[in-house]
Amino acid sequence: MSDLIWKKTGQASMPDEAVMTFLAGEDVLLDRELLPFDLEASAAHANGLAGAGILEPGEAIRLAECLARYSTEIQQGERVLGAEFEDGHSAIEAWLTEDLGELGKKIHTGRSRNDQVAVALRLYMRDRLSRLAAACLDIATVLLERAEREQALPMPGYTHLQRAMPSSAGMWLAGHAECFIDNAELARLTRQWADACPLGTASGFGVNLGLPRQQVSDALGFARMVVNPQCAQNSRGKIEVQAVGALAAATLDLRRLAWDLSMFTMPEFGFVVLPERFCTGSSIMPNKRNPDTVELMRAVHGRVQGAQAELQSVLSLPSGYHRDLQATKPPLLGAFGAALPALGLLSGLLAEFKWDEPAMRAALSPDVFATDRATELAAAGMPFRDAYRQVALELAAAPPGDADKSIEERVSPGAPGRLELGLLKSRVSALQSAESSN
């Protein structure tokens, strides 16, 4: 492993290869995802060094041009962070030194890898939380569009996995939509809370340079700075826990929705037919059409929960920086890497699945309307508990022919069906406007 930026001149001994491999861990692989953000922050830092008089303006421009080129080359697959580097920070300094000589060695003036990784992670989380909010709004929009079209399509509502009361496809769709609107709002609020720049705090004690921290923070688009250098280190991991928590709120609802779809495709329900492109077959049973996509969507929340537990376990630390914090990167990147693609697929699946209306209507057996009947009697003046018991007797004595009555004959005027979709659409529009203004 070359380009160890902490190696001293004349240092007598170094950790051997096995120790260095252990210390580096997954950092090179993980930093490939963080590198675009590290390059962006490095360019802002170079301009900050020029503002502090450490670099000439022309030097900052040359550094920024190289950093922009590296970013383009990485995006196009022409430059890869290789295993010869300890991490992405070392690679950036090595590349700049190779291209610019002595000027490249100046890039690390006034910063530590501690604030360098902290700012890259905050930029990463800001980006991923924006993607999370957008995905949740896309899901909610599709659900609300279908809810408006299908609000009168009847189906049973369930408690304890037993038929309970009359409901509608629109109510089921809009119920999930409102949850994803909440998730979008939580992602946005979490992003705002995390939107603070730690760059310039170095290893947690600041530096004796007049770095223009506010200028650098503004250049990176942060809403504010992390003011205290110690806080910049103490917040490592804490911010990640909250970001993954916002993600978990969305994947929890993803899991519940996927469970519903999975059950509704069972012949025992028969309410839903999934699009072919979201299903697979069995390698041995020719009759099978498996809802693999929704099943793997269910599994995503387990990955996110695991990341939450892993992050919390690492953070049993005193104040300041500790190398343990390196272990917060894998669960953070792994959680977002698993969840965002799943959430991205969900809106397409929701737009394309089909309802089986005859099966849904057939499931509305007379007992589903018992609560409506009791409520009607109570509204006419009968004490509700008496009405409750009378309806139970009516159901027990009902002849089989009652099962053939039309739904319209059995549904009470006040049954679910009129949905407050306008209120939910307003929330989506407000959040979309707020997102577009960022």
C-alpha positions in Angstrom: 0.0 0.0 0.0 1.6 3.3 -1.2 1.0 7.0 -0.5 0.5 6.8 3.2 0.0 10.5 4.0 0.8 10.0 7.7 4.3 8.4 7.1 7.1 10.4 8.6 10.6 10.9 7.0 13.0 8.4 8.4 10.3 6.5 10.2 12.0 3.3 11.4 9.1 0.8 11.2 5.6 0.6 9.8 2.6 -1.7 10.3 3.1 -4.8 8.3 0.8 -5.7 5.3 -1.7 -7.7 7.4 -2.1 -4.9 9.9 -2.5 -2.3 7.1 -5.1 -4.5 5.4 -7.0 -4.7 8.7 -6.8 -0.9 9.3 -7.9 -0.1 5.8 -10.9 -2.4 5.9 -13.4 -1.6 3.3 -12.4 2.0 3.0 -11.2 2.0 -0.6 -14.3 0.3 -1.8 -16.6 2.5 0.2 -14.7 5.7 -0.7 -15.4 5.0 -4.4 -18.9 6.1 -3.6 -17.8 9.0 -1.4 -15.1 10.2 -3.8 -17.2 12.6 -5.8 -18.2 14.4 -2.6 -14.6 14.4 -1.3 -13.5 16.0 -4.6 -16.2 18.6 -4.4 -15.2 19.5 -0.8 -11.5 19.6 -1.7 -12.1 22.1 -4.5 -14.0 24.3 -2.0 -11.2 23.9 0.5 -8.6 25.0 -2.1 -10.6 28.2 -2.7 -10.8 28.7 1.1 -7.0 28.4 1.3 -6.7 31.1 -1.3 -9.1 33.2 0.8 -6.8 32.7 3.8 -3.8 33.7 1.8 -2.2 30.2 1.9 -2.6 29.7 -1.8 -2.3 32.2 -4.7 -5.6 32.5 -6.6 -4.1 30.9 -9.6 -2.9 27.9 -7.6 -6.5 27.4 -6.2 -7.8 27.5 -9.8 -5.2 24.9 -11.0 -6.2 22.6 -8.0 -9.9 23.0 -8.7 -9.4 22.2 -12.4 -7.6 19.0 -11.6 -10.2 18.0 -9.1 -13.0 18.7 -11.6 -11.2 16.6 -14.1 -10.9 13.7 -11.7 -14.6 13.9 -10.9 -15.4 13.6 -14.6 -13.0 10.8 -15.2 -14.4 8.9 -12.3 -18.0 9.4 -13.5 -16.9 8.1 -17.0 -15.0 5.1 -15.6 -11.7 6.4 -16.7 -10.2 6.8 -13.2 -10.7 4.2 -10.4 -9.8 4.4 -6.8 -7.4 1.4 -6.5 -6.2 -0.8 -3.7 -2.8 0.8 -3.7 -4.3 3.7 -1.7 -5.2 3.7 2.0 -8.4 5.6 1.3 -9.9 8.2 -1.0 -8.3 11.1 0.8 -4.8 9.7 0.2 -5.6 9.1 -3.5 -6.7 12.7 -4.0 -3.5 14.1 -2.5 -1.4 11.6 -4.5 -3.1 12.4 -7.8 -2.7 16.1 -7.3 1.0 15.7 -6.3 1.5 13.6 -9.4 -0.1 16.2 -11.7 0.9 19.4 -10.0 4.1 18.6 -8.0 4.6 20.7 -4.9 1.3 22.5 -5.3 -0.5 19.2 -4.9 1.1 18.7 -1.5 -0.5 21.9 -0.3 -4.1 20.7 -0.5 -4.1 19.2 3.0 -3.1 22.5 4.7 -5.6 23.4 7.4 -7.6 20.2 7.3 -7.5 16.6 8.7 -8.9 13.5 7.3 -11.3 13.8 10.2 -13.1 16.8 8.8 -12.4 15.7 5.3 -14.5 12.5 5.7 -17.0 14.3 7.9 -17.8 16.8 5.1 -17.9 14.1 2.4 -20.3 12.1 4.5 -22.6 15.0 5.1 -22.6 15.8 1.4 -23.4 12.1 0.7 -26.2 12.1 3.3 -27.7 15.3 2.0 -27.8 13.8 -1.5 -29.2 10.5 -0.4 -31.9 12.0 1.8 -32.9 14.2 -1.2 -33.2 11.0 -3.2 -35.2 9.4 -0.5 -37.6 12.3 -0.2 -38.1 12.3 -4.0 -38.7 8.6 -4.1 -41.3 8.8 -1.4 -43.1 11.6 -3.2 -43.1 9.6 -6.4 -44.6 6.7 -4.6 -47.2 8.8 -2.9 -48.1 10.5 -6.2 -48.7 7.2 -7.9 -50.8 5.9 -5.0 -53.0 9.1 -4.9 -53.5 9.0 -8.7 -54.8 5.5 -8.4 -56.8 6.3 -5.3 -58.7 9.0 -7.1 -59.6 6.6 -10.0 -60.4 3.6 -7.8 -61.8 5.2 -4.7 -65.2 3.5 -5.3 -63.8 0.1 -6.0 -65.0 -2.0 -3.0 -62.9 -4.4 -1.0 -63.0 -5.8 2.5 -60.9 -4.1 5.2 -59.0 -6.4 7.5 -58.0 -6.5 11.2 -56.1 -9.5 12.6 -56.0 -10.7 9.0 -59.8 -11.3 9.2 -62.4 -9.5 7.2 -63.6 -6.6 9.3 -65.6 -3.8 7.5 -66.2 -2.5 4.0 -63.4 -0.5 2.6 -62.2 0.4 -0.9 -59.2 0.2 -3.1 -59.0 4.0 -2.9 -58.8 3.9 0.9 -56.0 1.2 0.8 -54.0 3.2 -1.7 -54.5 6.6 0.0 -53.6 5.1 3.4 -50.2 4.0 2.1 -49.8 7.3 0.2 -50.2 9.3 3.4 -47.5 7.3 5.1 -45.1 7.9 2.3 -45.9 11.7 2.4 -44.9 11.5 6.1 -41.7 9.7 5.1 -40.8 12.3 2.5 -41.3 15.0 5.1 -39.1 13.2 7.6 -36.4 12.8 5.0 -36.5 16.5 4.3 -36.4 17.5 7.9 -33.5 15.1 8.6 -31.6 16.6 5.7 -32.1 20.1 7.0 -30.9 19.0 10.4 -27.8 17.4 9.0 -27.1 20.3 6.5 -24.1 21.8 8.4 -20.5 22.0 7.2 -17.8 20.6 9.4 -14.9 21.5 7.1 -12.3 23.7 8.7 -12.6 22.0 12.1 -9.7 19.7 11.3 -9.2 16.9 13.9 -11.7 18.4 16.3 -9.7 21.4 17.7 -9.6 23.8 14.7 -6.4 25.2 13.2 -4.4 28.3 13.7 -5.3 29.7 10.3 -7.8 32.3 9.3 -9.8 29.8 7.1 -12.9 31.4 5.6 -15.2 28.7 6.9 -18.4 30.4 6.1 -17.3 31.1 2.6 -16.4 27.4 2.1 -19.7 26.3 3.7 -21.7 28.6 1.3 -19.7 27.3 -1.7 -20.8 23.8 -0.8 -24.4 24.8 -0.4 -24.7 24.1 3.3 -27.4 25.8 5.3 -24.9 26.6 8.1 -21.6 25.5 9.7 -20.9 23.2 12.5 -19.6 25.9 14.9 -17.6 24.0 17.5 -14.8 21.7 16.3 -15.4 19.2 19.1 -19.1 18.9 18.0 -17.9 18.1 14.5 -16.3 14.9 15.8 -18.9 14.1 18.4 -21.6 14.2 15.7 -19.9 11.6 13.6 -22.2 8.6 13.6 -25.0 10.5 15.3 -25.9 12.1 12.0 -25.7 8.7 10.3 -28.0 7.1 12.8 -30.6 9.8 12.1 -30.3 9.5 8.3 -30.7 5.8 8.5 -33.6 6.3 10.8 -35.4 8.4 8.2 -34.6 5.7 5.7 -36.0 3.0 8.0 -39.3 4.9 8.3 -39.7 4.5 4.5 -38.6 0.9 4.3 -40.9 0.0 7.2 -43.8 1.2 5.1 -42.3 -0.4 2.0 -42.3 -3.7 3.9 -45.9 -3.4 5.0 -47.1 -2.5 1.5 -45.1 -5.3 0.0 -46.7 -7.7 2.5 -50.1 -6.5 1.5 -49.4 -7.0 -2.2 -47.9 -10.4 -1.6 -51.0 -11.6 0.3 -53.4 -10.0 -2.2 -51.8 -12.1 -5.0 -52.5 -15.4 -3.2 -55.4 -17.4 -4.6 -57.0 -17.2 -1.2 -57.4 -13.5 -1.7 -57.0 -13.1 -5.5 -57.3 -9.3 -5.4 -54.1 -8.3 -7.2 -52.3 -9.4 -10.4 -48.7 -8.2 -10.5 -47.0 -7.2 -13.8 -45.0 -9.9 -15.4 -41.8 -7.9 -15.3 -41.9 -7.9 -11.5 -42.4 -11.7 -11.2 -40.3 -14.8 -11.8 -40.9 -18.5 -12.2 -39.8 -21.7 -10.4 -36.9 -23.8 -11.6 -38.9 -27.0 -10.9 -42.7 -26.1 -10.7 -44.1 -25.0 -14.1 -47.2 -23.7 -12.5 -45.5 -21.1 -10.3 -45.5 -17.3 -10.8 -43.5 -15.9 -7.9 -43.8 -12.3 -6.6 -40.1 -12.2 -6.0 -39.8 -8.4 -6.3 -42.2 -7.6 -3.5 -40.7 -10.4 -1.4 -37.2 -8.8 -1.8 -38.7 -5.4 -1.1 -39.9 -6.9 2.2 -36.4 -7.9 3.1 -34.9 -4.5 2.6 -36.1 -3.2 6.0 -34.1 -5.9 7.6 -31.0 -4.6 6.0 -31.8 -1.1 7.3 -32.6 -2.3 10.8 -29.2 -4.1 10.8 -27.5 -0.9 9.8 -29.2 1.0 12.7 -28.1 -1.6 15.2 -24.5 -1.6 13.8 -24.3 2.2 14.0 -25.6 2.3 17.5 -23.2 -0.4 18.7 -20.1 1.5 17.3 -21.0 4.8 19.0 -20.3 3.7 22.6 -17.4 6.1 22.6 -16.0 9.1 24.6 -15.7 12.6 23.0 -13.4 13.3 20.1 -12.3 11.2 17.1 -11.7 7.5 17.4 -10.8 5.1 14.6 -13.9 3.1 15.5 -15.9 5.7 13.6 -14.5 4.3 10.4 -16.9 1.4 11.0 -19.9 3.7 10.6 -19.4 4.0 6.9 -20.3 0.4 5.8 -23.8 0.3 7.4 -24.6 3.8 6.2 -23.7 3.2 2.6 -25.0 -0.3 2.7 -28.4 0.8 4.0 -28.9 3.5 1.4 -27.4 1.3 -1.3 -30.0 -1.4 -0.6 -33.1 0.7 0.1 -33.1 3.4 -2.6 -33.2 1.0 -5.6 -36.1 -0.8 -4.0 -38.0 2.4 -3.4 -37.2 3.5 -6.9 -38.8 0.3 -8.3 -41.9 0.6 -6.1 -43.6 3.5 -8.0 -43.5 1.5 -11.3 -44.9 -1.6 -9.6 -47.7 0.4 -8.0 -48.6 2.1 -11.3 -48.9 -1.2 -13.2 -50.5 -3.8 -11.0 -54.1 -4.8 -11.7 -57.1 -5.3 -9.4 -59.4 -8.3 -9.8 -62.7 -6.5 -9.1 -64.9 -9.6 -9.1 -62.8 -11.3 -6.5 -62.8 -8.1 -4.4 -66.6 -7.8 -4.6 -67.1 -11.5 -3.9 -65.1 -11.1 -0.6 -67.6 -8.7 0.8 -69.7 -11.2 2.7 -72.7 -10.0 4.7 -70.8 -10.1 8.0 -68.5 -7.4 6.8 -71.4 -4.9 7.0 -72.3 -5.7 10.6 -70.7 -2.6 12.1 -72.5 -0.4 9.5 -75.8 -2.0 10.5 -75.2 -1.5 14.2 -74.2 2.1 13.6 -77.4 2.7 11.6 -79.5 1.3 14.5 -77.6 3.5 17.0 -78.2 6.6 14.8 -81.9 5.8 14.9 -81.9 5.9 18.7 -81.0 2.4 19.9 -78.2 2.3 22.5 -75.1 1.1 20.7 -74.5 -1.9 22.9 -78.1 -3.1 22.2 -77.6 -2.5 18.5 -74.3 -4.5 18.6 -76.0 -7.5 20.2 -79.0 -7.3 17.9 -76.8 -7.3 14.8 -74.9 -10.3 16.1 -78.2 -12.2 16.4 -79.3 -11.1 12.9 -76.0 -12.5 11.5 -76.5 -15.7 13.3 -80.0 -16.1 12.0 -79.4 -14.8 8.5 -80.6 -17.3 5.7 -78.0 -18.2 3.1 -79.8 -16.2 0.5 -78.7 -13.0 2.1 -75.2 -13.6 0.8 -76.6 -13.0 -2.7 -77.7 -9.4 -2.0 -75.9 -6.7 -4.0 -73.3 -4.7 -2.4 -75.3 -1.5 -2.9 -78.2 -3.0 -0.8 -75.9 -3.7 2.1 -73.6 -0.7 2.2 -74.8 2.0 4.5 -74.8 5.7 3.2 -72.0 6.6 5.5 -69.6 3.7 4.6 -66.0 4.5 3.6 -65.5 5.8 0.1 -65.3 9.5 0.2 -61.6 10.2 0.6 -60.0 13.5 1.6 -57.6 13.2 -1.3 -57.3 17.0 -1.8 -55.6 17.4 1.6 -53.0 14.7 0.7 -52.4 16.2 -2.7 -51.8 19.6 -1.2 -49.1 18.1 1.1 -47.4 16.5 -1.9 -47.4 19.7 -3.8 -46.0 21.7 -0.9 -43.2 19.2 -0.4 -42.4 19.0 -4.2 -42.2 22.8 -4.2 -39.9 22.8 -1.2 -37.7 20.2 -2.8 -37.4 22.0 -6.1 -36.3 25.2 -4.3 -33.3 23.4 -2.7 
